[in-house]
Amino acid sequence: MTKVRQSTAELTAGTGGRAVDVLVVDDDVPLRESALEALALGGFLAAGVANGAEAIRFLITEQADLILLDLRMPVLDGWSFLRHRASSGRLSRIPVVVMSGEPRDPVLLAYAEGWLSKPFSEDDLVETVATELRRIHGLPGLPRRPTPTAVMRKP
């Protein structure tokens, strides 16, 4: 497997908090769990929470390199999370990719680095995350490699 970069956990060792590559914020439990599984199979350390409020609590003590954010959630939805993120120095430095079945919103895209349209494949998810993490860490593009699910589908 091609390593995208040094592990986030290695980069933040000794900070007292746990670090993840990706925080998945979505109230849809089956979608969140399958995204976490696909990311793990793709070689990423990921955590999941059910809404924006849980994401804020998670990010108080832990670190993430990238946030995958649903828009429609109870408690604190994606729009509210993005507004809170914009006013928080530390949170505003964490890139966000919106995951939504809604049409791409140019105004909302001003607050996010990308958009992943639902429904999406596990391959699209892993490729989007890999691309964003390479961009975040200033790494050159790597040749596209099949994800574990693509390999499993071959005869």
Residue pairs with C-beta under 8 A, 6 or more apart in sequence:
1 43
1 145
2 142
2 145
3 43
4 43
4 44
4 130
4 133
4 134
4 137
4 139
4 142
5 133
5 134
5 137
5 139
7 21
7 45
8 19
8 20
8 21
8 45
8 63
8 64
8 65
9 18
9 19
9 45
11 19
12 19
12 63
15 63
16 61
17 61
17 62
17 63
18 61
18 62
18 63
19 45
19 62
19 63
19 64
19 65
20 45
20 46
20 47
20 62
20 63
20 64
20 65
21 39
21 44
21 45
21 46
21 64
21 65
21 66
21 129
21 133
22 39
22 44
22 45
22 46
22 47
22 64
22 65
22 66
22 67
22 68
22 129
23 46
23 47
23 48
23 49
23 55
23 58
23 59
23 64
23 66
23 67
23 68
24 32
24 35
24 36
24 39
24 46
24 47
24 48
24 49
24 68
25 48
25 49
25 50
25 51
25 52
25 54
25 55
25 67
25 68
25 69
25 70
25 73
25 78
25 81
26 32
26 35
26 48
26 50
26 68
26 69
26 70
26 73
26 99
27 50
27 51
27 70
27 72
27 73
27 74
28 70
29 50
31 118
32 48
32 50
33 48
34 122
35 46
35 48
35 68
35 125
36 46
36 47
36 48
38 122
38 125
38 126
38 147
38 149
39 46
39 125
39 126
39 129
40 46
41 122
41 126
41 147
41 148
41 149
42 126
42 129
42 130
42 147
42 148
44 126
44 129
44 133
47 58
47 62
47 64
49 55
49 57
49 58
50 73
50 75
51 73
51 74
51 75
51 76
51 77
52 69
52 73
52 75
52 76
52 77
52 78
52 80
52 81
52 84
53 75
53 76
54 75
55 67
55 69
55 76
55 81
56 76
56 81
56 84
56 91
58 64
59 90
59 91
59 94
64 94
65 94
65 95
65 133
65 136
65 137
66 94
66 95
66 96
66 97
66 129
66 132
66 133
66 136
67 94
67 95
67 96
67 97
68 96
68 97
68 99
68 116
68 125
68 129
69 78
69 81
69 82
69 96
69 97
69 98
69 99
69 112
70 78
70 98
70 99
70 100
71 77
71 78
71 79
71 98
71 100
71 102
71 108
72 78
72 100
76 84
78 98
78 100
79 108
82 96
82 108
82 111
82 112
83 111
84 91
85 91
85 92
85 94
85 96
85 111
86 92
86 111
95 112
95 113
95 114
95 132
95 136
96 111
96 112
96 113
96 114
97 112
97 113
97 114
97 115
97 116
97 128
97 129
97 132
98 108
98 109
98 112
98 114
98 115
98 116
99 116
99 118
99 120
100 115
100 116
100 117
100 118
101 117
101 118
101 119
104 115
104 117
109 115
113 132
113 135
114 128
114 132
116 124
116 125
116 128
120 128
121 149
122 147
122 149
123 146
123 147
123 149
123 150
126 147
127 144
127 147
130 142
131 141
133 139
134 140
134 141
134 142
